[in-house]
Amino acid sequence: MSRSGLIAATGLLPQTGGWVYAKRGRPGIPVTRWLRYIEWGRRFGALRDELPGMSRSRTHAMSTVSVPTAEPLPRVDFASANDPALLLALQREAFRQTKVTTLDDRLADLEKLRRAIKRNAQRIAAVISNDFGNRSRQETLLAEIWPVLVAIRHTKKHLAEWMKPKKVPVAFELRGGRAHILHQPVGIVGIMSPWNYPFQLAIMPLVAALAAGNRILLKPSELTPHTSQFLAEFLGQLFAPNKVATVLGGPEVGSAFARLPFDHLFFTGSTAVGRLVMQAAAENLTPVTLELGGKTPCILAEDAMLAKAAESIVSGKLLNAGQTCIAPDYVLLPQARCEEFIGLLSKKVKAFYPSLKSNPDYTAIINDHHYQRVRRYLDEAKAKGARLIELNPAQEELTAQDRKLAPTLVIEPDEDLALMREEIFAPVLPIKSYTHIEEAVAFVNRRPRPLALYYFGVDQAARDELLRQTVSGGVSVNETLMHILVDDLPFGGIGASGMGAYHGLAGFETFSHRKGVFVQGRFSAARFLRPPFGFVSKAMLKMLISRS
């Protein structure tokens, strides 16, 4: 959004000493006063919770923005404060005034967040399950709560070191001067989080942005409304809205959100929507990090240990019913070992999930739209002659109302099928065979670069050669998913699977400006290279070129 567009949309007017709010004929109110109004409202809401017989229904959303349903409070027009553009301006004014957050401030924010997550872990699992129809509580603790807590612990441990200015050497010709890199917060960060891991993929980038000293606007997915509302309440109780605020709403709100002039925009979602987000951000030249998806291959070499590979692939594929951006999407393996591998997959599914319909650990598909999408993939594959193997250990009838899909293998599917072109995001696993490993490498390289790649094999030289010949966001060898849990590994895609990375130091640097600083000492040889160019200047320049 342009400067004039922001003023027109929000009523924010630039004046000496800061911005003022003057919408619909009201006199101008300094933005700093709006910050105080929101903070007073937040504190008043907390006080009302403690008073018997008093309802908080009208103050509940002081730092919780629900654009379609926001209700104004008496005397203060908080409906205007529920405008994402206004929240952005409020946070920018607060950032301008605060300038720097100390190490102690950042550690306190992270510790406050860590404690709150641990207190609310079971509630988080319950609201996510409510959104999915059924989401395994244990999977939520494993894949949403634990990784975030580990990330906070790792960040707190290393943050002081990350924040230190980093000395860099200077060339011989510049001796007498010193150079270092200074990490500064970029400012206001927008985070657009998806529905498949609605807590982890909202909070993980938020941890990195807070560690880097930024202020954050979060737009969670509308497809998980209970979790999104929880995030708004949860973060609203921990942080003032001039530091962290949550914007709720559908696609139209998301589109407007992406067009705001953030200092950095972080998006997690599909490649198709990622393109639109990048186009919207380009209007303001907003830097973006795109965490997208793609079709993650599993390549089994001739010497792969099939039983271990089957266990890992079933576990990685069926976590969250396949609704994971780095879930195994398809398998490539030697033709001679295909039937043996299918049998091992069947045994592992039965061992992990003896039943499906009423099994609380087998997750449902998020909604009917995605359920029907996957059914169409399977119907198309069957109609075009692919062999489908449904792994339903208890032979239960799974209905559309359950939104549970039995794990299904699709053997030797044609490359033009939708399930071979689109990210599946379901418990459906295509399996294709090859005669020589070079065929598998060529198959992967003909397609957009994936977010992850999994290789199973014993020979180290063969493994290293395959990793050299393929390009992917990340890799796990003889395992699936595990690379995402290593905090010192950057996590991100390449090409159609995304741009930029986070986790650990990579996340801190994503949300920091790395400012290069040169400090000149008492002596500077540069003075000999300034006009007028005499004998000394020419001699020095000749020497510098000859040494280069």
URZIRA-V276906 format. One record per pair of residues at least 4 apart in sequence whose ideal C-beta (glycine too) atoms are under 8 Angstrom apart, sorted by the first residue. I is the first residue (numbers start at 0). J is the second residue. Records with the same first field share a line. If there is no record, write none. Layout:
# URZIRA-V276906
I->J, J
This chain:
# URZIRA-V276906
0->4, 5, 8, 84, 258, 259, 260, 282, 283
1->5, 282, 283
2->6
3->7
4->8
5->9, 11, 84, 88, 260
6->10, 11, 12, 13
8->82, 84
9->20, 22, 79, 82, 84, 85, 88
10->20, 21, 22, 23, 79
11->18, 19, 20, 30, 84, 85, 88
12->18, 19, 20, 21, 27
13->18
14->18, 19, 27
17->29, 30, 31, 92, 95
18->29, 30, 88, 92
19->27, 28, 29, 30
20->25, 27, 28, 29, 30, 33, 79, 85
21->25, 26, 27, 28
22->79
25->76
28->32, 33
29->33
30->34, 88, 89, 92
31->35, 92, 96
32->36
33->37, 80, 85, 89
34->38, 89, 92, 93, 241
35->39
36->40, 75, 77, 80
37->41, 61, 62, 77, 80, 89, 239, 240, 241
38->42, 239, 240, 241
39->43
40->44, 58, 61, 72, 75, 77
41->45, 61, 62, 235, 239, 240
42->46
43->47, 58, 61
44->48, 55, 58, 59, 61
45->49, 236
46->50
47->53, 54, 55, 58
48->55
55->59
57->70, 72
58->72
59->63, 232
60->64, 65, 69, 70, 77, 81, 231, 235
61->77, 235, 240
62->231, 234, 235, 238, 239, 240, 243, 244, 245
63->228, 231, 232, 235, 244, 245, 247
64->69, 81, 83, 86, 231, 244, 245, 246, 247
65->69, 81, 228, 231, 247, 248
66->81, 82, 83, 246, 247, 248, 252
67->247, 248, 249, 252
69->77, 78, 81
70->78
71->75, 76, 77, 78
72->77
76->80
77->81
79->85
80->85, 86, 89, 240
81->85, 86
82->86
83->87, 216, 218, 246, 252, 255, 256, 259
84->88, 255, 259
85->89
86->90, 216, 240, 244, 246
87->91, 187, 216, 259, 260, 261
88->92
89->93, 240, 241
90->94, 187, 214, 216, 240, 241, 242, 244
91->95, 186, 187, 214
92->96, 241
93->97, 214, 241, 242
94->98, 184, 186, 187, 213, 214
99->212
100->104, 105, 184, 212
101->105
102->106, 158, 159, 162
103->107
104->108, 212
105->109, 158, 209, 210, 212
106->110, 155, 158
107->111
108->112, 209, 238, 242
109->113, 151, 154, 155, 158, 206, 209, 210
110->114, 155
111->115, 237
112->116, 151, 202, 206, 209, 237
113->117, 148, 151, 152, 155
114->118
115->119, 233, 236, 237
116->120, 123, 144, 147, 148, 151, 202
117->148
119->123, 233
120->124, 140, 144
121->125, 136
122->126, 229
123->127, 139, 143, 144, 198, 226, 229
124->128, 134, 136, 139, 140, 143, 144
125->129, 136
126->130, 225, 226, 229
127->131, 134, 139, 143, 197, 198, 223, 225, 226
128->132, 133, 134, 135, 136, 139
129->225
130->134, 194, 197, 222, 223, 224, 225, 226, 365
131->223, 362, 363, 365
132->363, 401, 402
133->359, 361, 362, 363, 403
134->138, 139, 319, 362, 363
135->139, 319, 359, 360, 361, 362
136->140, 359
137->141, 360
138->142, 318, 319, 360, 362
139->143, 144, 198
140->144, 145
141->145
142->146, 196, 199, 318, 319, 323
143->147, 196, 198, 199
144->148, 198, 199
145->149
146->150, 199, 203, 483, 484
147->151, 198, 199, 202, 203, 206
148->152
149->153, 484, 486
150->154, 203, 206, 486, 502, 503
151->155, 206
152->156
153->157, 486, 487, 503
154->158, 206, 207, 210, 503, 506, 507
157->161, 503, 504
158->162, 210, 507
159->163
161->182, 210, 504, 507
162->182
164->179, 180, 181, 182, 516
165->179, 180, 182
166->177, 178, 179
167->178, 179, 180
168->178
169->173, 174, 176, 177, 178, 517
170->174
171->546
172->524, 543, 546
173->178, 517, 524
175->519, 520, 521, 522, 523, 524
176->517, 518, 519, 520, 523
177->517, 518, 520
178->515, 516, 517, 518
179->516, 518
180->513, 514, 515, 516
181->513, 514, 515, 516
182->211, 507, 508, 511, 512, 513, 514
183->212, 511, 512, 514
184->211, 212, 213, 510, 511, 512
185->211, 213, 262, 263, 286, 510, 511, 512
186->213, 214, 261, 262, 263
187->213, 214, 215, 216, 261, 262
188->204, 208, 213, 214, 215, 216, 261, 262, 263, 264, 265, 510
189->215, 216, 218, 256, 257, 259, 261, 263, 264, 265, 285
190->201, 204, 205, 208, 215, 216, 217, 218, 265
191->218, 253, 256, 257, 264, 265, 266, 267, 268, 276
192->197, 200, 201, 204, 217, 218, 219, 220, 267
193->197, 200, 220, 267, 268
194->220, 222, 223, 365
195->200, 319, 322, 323, 324, 365, 424
196->200, 319, 323
197->201, 219, 220, 223, 226, 227, 230
198->202, 226, 230
199->203
200->204, 267, 290
201->205, 217, 219, 230
202->206
203->207, 501, 502, 506
204->208, 265, 267, 288, 501, 506
205->209, 215, 217, 243
206->210, 506
207->211, 501, 502, 506, 507, 509, 510
208->213, 215, 263, 265, 510
209->213, 215, 243
210->506, 507, 510
211->506, 507, 509, 510, 511
212->511
213->262, 263, 510
214->241, 242, 243
215->242, 243, 244
216->244, 245, 246, 256, 259, 261
217->230, 234, 243, 244, 245, 246
218->245, 246, 247, 248, 252, 253, 256
219->223, 226, 227, 230, 231, 245, 247
220->227
221->227, 247, 248, 249, 250, 252, 253
222->365, 366
223->227, 365
224->228
225->229
226->230
227->231, 245, 247
228->232, 247
229->233
230->234, 245
231->235, 245, 247
232->236
233->237
234->238, 243, 244, 245
235->240, 244, 245
237->243
238->242, 243
239->243
240->244
246->252, 256
247->252
248->252, 253
249->253
250->254
251->255
252->256
253->257
254->258, 275, 279
255->259
257->264, 266, 275, 276, 279, 280
258->279, 280, 282, 283
259->283
260->283, 285
261->280, 283, 285
262->285, 286
263->285, 286, 287, 288, 509, 510
264->276, 280, 285, 286, 287, 288
265->287, 288, 290, 501, 509
266->272, 273, 276, 287, 288, 289, 290
267->290, 291, 324
268->272, 273, 276, 290, 291
269->273, 291, 292, 422
270->274, 291, 292, 293, 422, 447, 495, 496
271->275
272->276
273->277, 289, 291, 497
274->278
275->279
276->280, 287, 289
277->281, 287, 289
278->282
280->284, 285, 286, 287
281->285
287->498, 499
288->491, 497, 498, 499, 500, 501, 509
289->492, 497, 498, 499
290->324, 490, 491, 492, 497, 499, 501
291->324, 450, 492, 495, 496, 497
292->324, 422, 424, 450, 492, 496
293->328, 422, 447, 448, 449, 450, 492, 495, 496
294->328, 329, 419, 421, 422, 423, 446, 447, 449
295->325, 326, 327, 328, 449, 450, 451, 452, 453, 471
296->327, 328, 329, 330, 331, 439, 442, 443, 449, 452, 453
297->308, 312, 327, 329, 330, 331, 453, 454, 455, 479
298->331, 332, 436, 439, 440, 443, 452, 453, 454, 455, 456, 465
299->303, 305, 308, 330, 331, 332, 333, 336, 340, 455, 456
300->333, 436, 454, 455, 456, 457, 458, 461, 462, 465
301->333, 436, 456
302->456, 457, 458, 461
303->308, 332, 336, 455, 456, 457
304->308, 455, 457, 477
305->309, 336, 339, 340, 343
306->310, 343
307->311, 455, 477
308->312, 340, 455, 477
309->313, 340, 343, 344, 346, 347
310->314, 347
311->315, 453, 455, 477, 478, 479
312->316, 327, 330, 344, 428, 453, 479
313->317, 344, 347, 348, 351, 406
314->318, 347, 351, 479
315->323, 325, 326, 327, 453, 479, 480
316->321, 326, 327, 406, 426, 428, 479
317->321, 348, 351, 352, 361, 406, 426
318->323, 326, 480
319->323, 326, 362
320->361, 362, 363, 364, 403, 404, 425, 426
321->326, 423, 424, 425, 426, 427
322->326, 362, 364, 365, 369, 424, 425
323->424, 480
324->422, 450
325->450, 451, 473, 479, 480, 483
326->424, 479, 480
327->428, 453, 479
328->422, 423, 429, 449
329->419, 428, 429, 430, 431
330->340, 428, 429, 430, 431
331->431, 432, 433, 439, 442, 443
332->336, 337, 340, 430, 432, 433
333->337, 432, 433, 434
334->432, 433, 434
336->340
337->341, 410, 430, 432
338->342
339->343
340->344, 430
341->345, 388, 408, 410, 430
342->346
343->347
344->348, 390, 408, 428
345->349, 388, 390
346->350
347->351
348->352, 390, 392, 406
349->353, 390, 392
352->358, 360, 361, 392, 406
353->358, 392, 393
354->358, 361, 392, 393, 395
355->361, 391, 392, 393, 395, 397, 403, 405
356->393, 395, 396, 397, 401, 403
361->403
363->401, 402, 403
364->369, 370, 373, 402, 403, 404, 425
365->369, 402
366->370, 402
367->371, 399, 402
368->372
369->373, 424, 425
370->374, 399, 402, 404
371->375, 399
372->376
373->377, 404, 423, 424, 425, 427
374->378, 404
375->379, 417
376->380, 416, 417, 418, 421, 423, 425, 427
377->381, 387, 407, 409, 418, 427
378->382
379->383, 416, 417, 418
380->385, 387, 409, 412, 416, 418
381->385, 387
383->412, 413, 416
384->413
385->409, 410, 411, 412, 413, 416
386->409, 410, 411
387->407, 408, 409, 410
388->407, 408, 410
389->405, 406, 407
390->405, 406, 407, 408
391->395, 397, 405, 406
397->401, 403, 404, 405
404->425, 426, 427
405->426
406->426, 427, 428
407->426, 427, 428
408->428, 429, 430
409->418, 427, 428, 429, 430
410->429, 430
411->430, 431, 432
412->416, 418, 419, 429, 431
413->419
414->419, 420
415->419, 420
416->420
417->421
418->423, 427, 429
419->429
423->427, 429
431->442
433->438, 439, 442
434->438
436->440, 461, 465
437->441
438->442
439->443
440->444, 465, 468, 469
441->445
442->446
443->449, 452, 469
444->468, 469, 470
447->494, 495, 496
448->470, 471, 472, 492, 493, 494, 495, 496
449->471, 472, 492, 496
450->471, 472, 473, 492, 496, 497
451->471, 472, 473, 474, 475, 482
452->469, 471, 473, 474
453->474, 475, 476, 478, 479
454->462, 465, 466, 474, 475, 476, 477
455->476, 477
456->461, 462, 477
458->462
459->463
460->464
461->465
462->466, 476
463->467
464->468
465->469
466->474
470->493, 494
471->493, 496
472->490, 491, 492, 493, 496, 497
473->482, 483, 488, 490, 491
474->482
475->479, 480, 481, 482
480->484
481->485
482->488, 490
483->490, 502
485->502
486->502, 503
487->503, 504
488->502, 503
489->500, 501, 502, 503, 505
490->500, 501, 502, 505
491->497, 498, 499, 500, 501, 505
492->496, 497, 498
493->497, 498
499->509
500->505, 506, 509
501->505, 506, 509
502->506
503->507
504->508
505->509
506->510
507->511
508->513
519->523, 525
524->528, 539
525->529
527->535, 536, 539
528->536, 539, 540
529->536
531->536
532->536, 537, 540
533->537
534->538
535->539
536->540
537->541
538->542
539->543
540->544
541->545
542->546
543->547
